[in-house]
Amino acid sequence: MFGASDEILGRIESGVDFERRIAAIYDTCRTPQEIEHAFQILQNEMGESIEQKMRETEGKLLEHFDGEIHELLKIQRQRAEATLDRISRLFWLLTSFIIKDKATFDNEELSFDLQKSPDETIQTGKYSLIRKGEDIPEHTHLYRLSHPLGEYVIDTGRRIDTPVSEVRFNLTQNDVKISVLENISSKSGWLELNLLELHSFEVEEHLVFSALTDDGQILDHEACERLFSLSATSNNQYEVSAPEKLKEIVDRHISITLNQALEENDQYFQRERDKLERWAEDQIYSSEQVLVDTKDKIRDCKRRSRLAETMEDQERLLKELRTLERQQRRQRQEIFDVEDEIEAKRDQLIDALEKRLKQKTIIHPLFKIRWVLD
């Protein structure tokens, strides 16, 4: 099934040879204006073809694949919108839990009235969850992840005490077929979620799921996420300890995630360094070519001045020569300025590399559960 999807998506990619065309733009264009013009031509030539193939691909995916494959292989725009909706729903559920004693909620309107502020910097009043294409009523706070209240909710949720509990997930009554869960060999096991915080070029956070079934099958990240798309009930505490193998899996998954993050950081650094070198070469080349052109004009002006037959012509050519020599001095200074800018960007790159060398990792345990699939 995945092979079929690769073939469909591959037809789009091969039929519209993006990489070849983009490489040609890079090889032939030297200024932002030339690049913008070339991309406009590319868009005009291929826009209709791309749109038609995307429609065909979307139809084939929706026609042949189950709910799980749909979510994996929808076109990028739809997948991004679906991800945003999912994040908004989870954010709303978390908010409803964290401030349930401080606010009254309207789940239909996705709004709430905050009656007691959890922090002196957060205003009480009416809040409405941000939604694309919908206007927020007057005198209503726009509620979003980056709002101080949203940041409080997320931080509190991450730090809340979570004793080991048994969670029973309802798979049989789920509306959408989830193959990755239906194919699990055993319908019960253990799961742990940790937050890996990496301080390198910048602060990164990675959620690391680790889970296994009672008969020893290890669940991947996707299967773990799928579990939490199901409705569930939980018991407050579970007295039995998790098997030692779970800790081994947790350590291994954290190590794998960390190595992948560091490898991506290294690739990012290499890309940034290569981009800087190409940009520096282009800037120096462009400035030097302008200077060479001015030098040629100066030589030509001097030659014409020596051959001038009248005083008027000599005066005019000497003024022209003076203007060109001033221009030459400015262009030489511009080369120095470009070199200073290149050096400043290299310093930034060195600073980023030093941060990478001083990397620090912090592991935040979020929760551990005994899970059962009903």
Residue pairs with C-beta under 8 A, 6 or more apart in sequence:
1 65
1 69
2 69
4 64
5 61
5 65
5 69
5 72
5 73
8 57
8 60
8 61
9 57
9 73
11 53
11 57
12 50
12 53
12 54
12 57
15 49
15 53
16 46
16 49
16 50
16 53
21 42
21 46
22 42
25 35
25 38
25 39
25 42
28 34
28 38
29 35
29 38
30 282
30 286
54 75
57 75
58 74
58 75
58 78
61 69
61 70
61 73
61 74
62 70
65 73
66 176
66 177
66 179
67 176
67 177
67 178
68 176
68 177
68 178
68 179
68 180
68 226
69 179
71 79
71 82
74 82
81 132
84 132
87 145
88 129
88 130
88 131
91 129
91 145
91 150
91 153
91 154
92 110
92 129
94 153
94 154
94 157
95 112
95 143
95 150
95 153
96 105
96 107
96 112
97 157
98 152
98 153
98 156
98 157
98 160
99 112
99 114
99 118
99 149
99 153
101 116
102 114
102 115
102 116
102 117
102 118
103 112
103 113
103 114
103 115
103 116
103 127
104 112
104 113
104 115
105 111
105 112
106 112
109 128
110 128
110 129
110 131
111 126
111 127
111 128
111 129
111 140
111 143
112 126
112 127
112 143
113 125
113 126
113 127
114 122
114 123
114 124
114 125
114 126
114 127
114 149
115 124
116 124
117 123
117 124
118 149
118 152
118 156
119 148
119 152
121 148
122 148
122 149
122 152
123 141
125 139
125 140
125 141
126 137
126 139
126 140
126 141
127 140
127 141
127 142
127 143
127 149
128 136
128 137
128 140
128 141
128 142
128 143
129 143
129 144
130 136
130 142
130 143
130 144
136 142
141 147
141 149
143 149
143 150
144 150
145 151
145 154
158 195
158 364
158 366
162 366
162 367
162 368
163 236
163 237
164 237
164 238
164 242
164 368
164 369
164 370
165 234
165 235
165 236
165 237
165 238
165 369
165 370
166 234
166 235
166 238
166 369
166 370
166 371
166 372
167 232
167 233
167 234
167 369
167 370
167 371
167 372
168 232
168 233
168 234
168 371
168 372
168 373
168 374
169 227
169 230
169 231
169 232
169 371
169 372
169 373
169 374
170 230
170 231
170 232
170 374
171 178
171 181
171 182
171 230
171 373
171 374
172 374
173 231
174 230
174 231
178 226
178 229
178 230
180 220
180 222
180 223
180 226
181 223
181 226
181 227
181 230
181 373
184 213
184 217
184 219
184 223
184 373
185 213
185 215
185 217
186 213
186 214
186 215
186 217
187 213
187 372
187 373
187 374
188 213
188 214
188 370
188 371
188 372
188 373
189 211
189 212
189 213
189 214
189 217
189 219
189 370
189 371
190 211
190 212
190 242
190 243
190 246
190 368
190 369
190 370
190 371
191 209
191 210
191 211
191 219
191 224
191 227
191 368
191 369
191 371
192 209
192 210
192 211
192 242
192 246
192 250
192 365
192 367
192 368
192 369
193 207
193 208
193 209
193 210
193 224
193 366
193 367
193 368
194 207
194 208
194 210
194 250
194 254
194 363
194 364
194 365
194 366
195 205
195 206
195 207
195 208
195 363
195 364
195 365
195 366
196 205
196 206
196 207
196 208
196 254
196 257
196 258
196 261
196 361
196 362
196 363
196 364
197 203
197 204
197 205
197 361
197 362
197 363
197 364
198 204
198 205
198 206
198 258
198 261
198 262
198 359
198 360
198 361
199 355
199 359
199 360
199 361
199 362
200 261
200 262
200 265
200 355
200 356
200 359
201 265
201 268
201 269
201 352
201 355
201 356
204 261
206 257
206 261
207 366
208 250
208 253
208 254
208 257
209 219
209 221
209 224
209 225
209 253
210 224
210 246
210 249
210 250
210 252
210 253
211 218
211 219
211 223
211 224
211 227
211 249
211 371
212 218
212 219
212 243
212 245
212 246
212 249
213 219
216 245
218 249
227 371
227 373
234 369
238 369
238 370
240 370
242 368
242 370
246 368
254 363
258 361
262 359
265 356
266 356
269 349
269 352
269 353
269 356
272 349
272 352
273 349
276 342
276 345
276 346
276 349
279 345
280 342
280 345
283 338
283 341
283 342
284 335
284 338
284 339
284 342
287 331
287 334
287 335
287 338
288 335
290 331
291 328
291 331
291 332
291 335
294 324
294 327
294 328
294 331
295 328
297 324
298 321
298 324
298 325
298 328
301 317
301 320
301 321
301 324
302 321
304 317
305 314
305 317
305 318
305 321
308 314
308 317
